[in-house]
């Protein structure tokens, strides 16, 4: 079965954001303090209306006119490029690559900010070593199978694809094992080939 992990699985839920009237110096200080390269700008209702990035500050922060480019509302890029929490990691990665972004605000169906996802968030799941993924699958499956059963499950992971094979005493256990393997971070697909041995 194909297993597609969503943005909600890896995003950061605690997000640093600013409102429209946040001053230039406060934006710079907030980015420095929290070590982020961009800040979502929210309306009074908590909806994402724009994003202020380091590039926005560098390009517009030195405007000689003191009445311009001094607040988040004037500095931000809008409309904001956002992603929903149920979007797949693949979709979020493509959007980031296409728009040359490092971070994406995550919104609900009404545009309210619920989190943020970064390039690092996306990569840390799919760059897990196959050996680590395999070890976690084995540990998880062991906990799902009864010690007294005659199950024998072998796990091989290649390129994030988990190959499960062996023998099971009950045909219903295959679905349990496959589902368990599919929940392990870094697994992109699960292929199973079991022989069912009915009890004598």
N, C-alpha and C positions, 0 to 999 in steps of 0.2 A: 504494500500500500504506500501511497505517497504521503509524506508527512511534511507539511509546511508550517513552520513556526511563525508566529505573528509578532508584530512590533510590541504588543502588550507584554510579551514574554521577556523582553530584554530592555525595555525603555526605563529611564530614570523617572520615578514618580514625583520626587521632590524637585521642583523646578524653580529656578531663580528667574523672576520676571520683573518688568517695570511697567509703569503706567505712562500715559502720553506726555505728561508734563515733567518727567524726570530730566534733570539738567545734564548737560554734557559731562561735566566733571564727575557727577554721581554715576553716570553710565560707565565711565572709565574705571572708577574706583570699584564698582560692583563687579566688572569683568575681572579686574585684578584680584579682588578678594576671593572670588569663587572659581578663578582659573577657568573661565569659559570664554569662547570666542564670539558668542552672539547671545542676545537676550530677546525673548519674545516681548512684544509690547501689547498690553491688554487694554481693552475698553473697560468701562465701569462695570459691565456685566460679566467680565471675565473672559470675553472672547478675544482670540488672537487677531489683531488688526495689522500687525507688521512685525518686523524683526530688525533690530539694530545690531550690526556686526562690527567687528574691528575695522573692516574695510570702509564701512559707512562713516565711522568716526575719523579715520585717516583722510578720507576724501573730502569730508564736509566740515570737520571740526575746526579747521583753520580759516574759515570764512571771515574776512575782515569786517563784515557787517554784523554788529553785535545783536541786531534784531533777527538774524537768520541763523538757522542751523544750530540752535542752542538747546533744543529739547528733543526727547525721543520721537515725538510726533513729526518733527521736521527732518530728523536724521534717518528715520527708519525706512527700510525697503517695504513697500506695500503694493498690492496685497501680499500677505505672508504666504510662503510655500509651506504647506502643512501636510501631515499624513494622519490617517485615523489609526486607532490602536489595533483594529482588526486587520490592517493591511499586512501582507506577507513581508518577510524580511527582504525577499528578492525585489518586490515592488519598491520598497523604501530605498534599497541600494541603487536601483536604476534611477529613481528620482534624484537622489543625491548626486549621482554621477552626471546626470544630464544637466542639472542646474549648478554643478560645481559647489555643493554645499557640504559643510562638515557636520551640521546638526539640523534636525527637523523638529519643530514643535509638533506634539501629538495632541489631536483634538477629538472631542466626541462629535456626535451627529449635529450638534447645535453650534459647533465652533468654539466650545469652551476648552481651555487648556487642561490637559490631564497628565502630561508628561513631556519628555523630550527624548529623542533617540539620536545617537551619534554614530559616526562611522565605526568607532571602536566597539560600540554595542553590537552592531551587526556582525562585525568580523570575529569577535571573541567566541561566538557560538560555532561558526563554521570552520574555524581554524583549530579547533580542538584536535589533538592527535588521535588517530584511529585507535591506538592502543588504550587511551584513556576512555574513549567512548565504549569500547568493547568491555573494559573492566567494569564500568558502571552498569552496563546492560546485564552482565553476568551477576553482579551483586543484586540488582533489582529483581531479576528473574528468580534467583534463589529464594528470595523472600516471598515470592508469589506461589511457589510450588511447595507442596507438603513434603516434609522430609521422608515420610513413609512411602511416597509414591515411587514408581519405577521410571520417572522421567529422566531423560538424558538429553540435555540441550547443549549444543555447541554453537559458539558465536564467532563470527569472523566479520570484521569491519574493514571496508576498503573505500576510500573517498567519501566517507560519511554514510555509505550504504551498509546496513547491517544484514548479514546473511545468517539466518538461524536454521539449524537442521539437527536431526537426531530422532529420538523416539519419545512418545508421550502415551501415557496409559488411558487418556481420555481426550476425545476429539475437541471438546469444549476448551481444553487448556491452550490450544493453539492460538485462539483469539486473545486469551489473557496474556500469553507470552508476547505476541506481536504488538498488542496495544502497549504493554509495559515498555518494550524496546523503543517504540515510537515516541515515548515521552522524554527520552534522554536527550539533552541538549547536544546539538551537532549531528543528530541523525536526520538525514534527508529522505531516506526511504528504507523500508524493511521488506526483505524477501525471505519467505519461510518455505521449508521443504521437510516436513516431518512425517514419520511413519507412526501410525497409531497402533499400539499393542494392547489389544483387549485383554482384560484379566482372565487368567485361566480358571 
